[in-house]
Amino acid sequence: MRITLRSINNKDYWHQRWETIDADDVMQNIESYPLKFAIKSTKYNNKDQKILEAGCGAGRILSYLYKKDYNVIGIDFIQNAIVKIKKKYKDIKADVGNILNTNFEKDYFDTILAFGLYHNFKIDDVKKALLETKRILKKNGILCFSFRADNFQNYILDKKIKNSNKLENTKFHKLNLKEDELIELLKEFNFKILEKEYVINMPLLFHFKIFRSKAQKKFNEHIGRRDGYTLNFFGKILDKLLRLMFIKHYCNIYVFIVKKI
């Protein structure tokens, strides 16, 4: 278990981030994280399932499911993100909310998606969030979530954040857990693991301009969130080799699909 610190608190960080980008376009690449896993998760239930995206952010998954006519609602604790989503997609169901304490009824959802959410909490609040997730998820319901890995790649990236920040890093930013620590947490809350994958959201090589695809040579988060963070020919080859040889250390997140039992 390792904590990443920044000079601003978590909520202010996300407020500033969503303030600087527009609501997401619908994701296009169905093989990209997190859309690939959202689609996988919905296949465990029928089309009439009730879906929650907790921590929907700027709406890239929420808008995809909305456009596919799923019964889906998104919540996020940053109001400006919700305002932008609802302005762009007029009839979409999205509200300000926090997975630590929701207003949903017990056993309400068939499927809950939580990409990049739980690792924004300290460990006690991770447990509180999982308890609330379990409360509002039906028995045999599906939870799909990602969590930041405590491994070599994230250690290197976090050192870069720390060294580039001119202010002293004293405020909690993210929690990094090892795979076995996550598995123990899931057992504690009586979730059965159905699928597990080591995932690379933004490849480490993407941080180097020389390896980026032509379309993303100039960094644009809006495009990256829509299409995935793509590499050029040489970047893809090197990325594939790193995945084959060192995936547990090269991934930056774990993705779990689990069932409430």
Secondary structure, DSSP 8 states (H G I E B T S, - for coil): -EEEEESS-HHHHHHHHHHHS--------TTSTTHHHHHHHHTTS-TT-EEEEET-TT-HHHHHHHHTT-EEEEEES-HHHHHHHHHHSTT--EEE--TTS----TT-EEEEEETT-GGGS-HHHHHHHHHHHHHHEEEEEEEEEEEEB-SHHHHHHHHHHHHH-SS---EEEEEEB-HHHHHHHHHHTTEEEEEEEEE-SS-GGGGSGGGB-GGGSS--HHHHHHH---B-HHHHHHHHHHHHHHHHHH-SEEEEEEEE-
